[in-house]
């Protein structure tokens, strides 16, 4: 961590981690809706709450920021799972043939 502070790279690392976390959540939304539908929203709520608690717990700015980004990406995923169901309904994404849909 001293290396990042000494060369003022903390902001760059936070930006890279944010990019990677958001990029990770995109396929997670598609797969979660495909296999579990919107019933999995509570998992992302729990992950988000854990991330918020972790961001408050850690005093290091880098770790706290990354936990905060993870937390709010998890909260955003709740919204995206429901929107993904609408995309499936419109035919933009494939339906899971092993699941029963409301529509």
N, C-alpha and C positions, 0 to 999 in steps of 0.2 A: 504494500500500500504506500510505502514511502516513495517508491519509484514513481507512482502515479502522481503523487502530490508534488514531488520535486520537479517533474517535467510537465506539470499542469495538464495531465492527460485524463483526469477524472471525468470531465464533461464528455470527452470523446468516447470513453468506455461506457458511460451511461447511455449515450446515444446509440452505440453499437448494440448494447444489450437490449435497449428498447426496441430497436429494429428487429432483432432476433426473436424477442418474446412475442411481438405482434405478428411476425411472420409465422411463428409456431402455432399461434391460435387460429389462423385461417383454416388449415386443414383439420384441426381439431374440431372446429364447428361443423364442418361437412361430415366428418366421420361420426361425431356424437349424434347428430340429427339422423343420420342414415341408420345407425344401429339402435338408438334408444328413443329417438323422437325428442319432443320437448320435455319429456319426463326427467331429463338429466340436468335441468337448470339449477337444481338445488346443489349439485356437486360443484358447480362454478361459484355459487354463492358461498359455500363453505371455503373453497379455495381462496376466494376474494377476502373473506374475513380473516383467514389465516395470514394472508399477505399483508393486510392492514395491521394486524397485531405484530407481525414480524417487522414491518417498517417502523412502528413505534418503539419496538423493543431494542433494535440495533441503534447504536449511537454513531456508527460510521456512516458518513453521508453516501458513499458509493453503495454499500449494501442496503441501506435504508431506501435509497432511490429505486434500486432494482426491485426490491420487495414491493414498493408502492406501484411501480409500473406493472408488475405481475398481478397485484391485487385488482387494479382498475381494468386491466385487460380481461381478467376473469369476470368482473362485473359486466363489462361490455359484451362478453361472450354470451351472457344470458339473453340479451337483446338479439344478438345475431342468431342464436339457435332458433328463436321464434321466427325471425325473418327468413332463415334457411328453410323452415317448413313451408313458408309462402313461396319460396323459389321452387321447391319441389312440386308444390301444387300447380304452379304455372308451367311445369315441365322443363325448367331450366337445368335441373339436376335429377338424376335417376331416383326412382323409388326403390326401397328395399322390398323385394318380393316376399320376404319372410315376415313382414310386419303388416299389421292392419292399420290403415289410415282413417282419420275422421272424415276425410273428404272423399 
